[in-house]
Amino acid sequence: MIQPITCPICDKQLPPTASDSPYFPFCCVRCKQIDLSRWLDGKYAVVEDLTPDRLMMELTDPDDLPSE
């Protein structure tokens, strides 16, 4: 069974057409602003170093890599 999509802030279940919303993946502008505020306050952080080699590895499509 496919899990329903929920708002990452308030856990409200989103309708199937939610991806068309300007607030997606949030349910409303309030939840979107709460998330932004958490980023700006430093409550969220990317903790893994991103080196140029790792960035290239992340951006490279595995299907484009030469086979061994």
Buried (B, 14 or more C-beta within 10 A) or exposed (E): EEEEBBBEBEEEEBEEEBEEBEBBBBBBEEBBEBBEEEEEEEEEEEEEEEEEEEEEEEEEEEEEEEEE
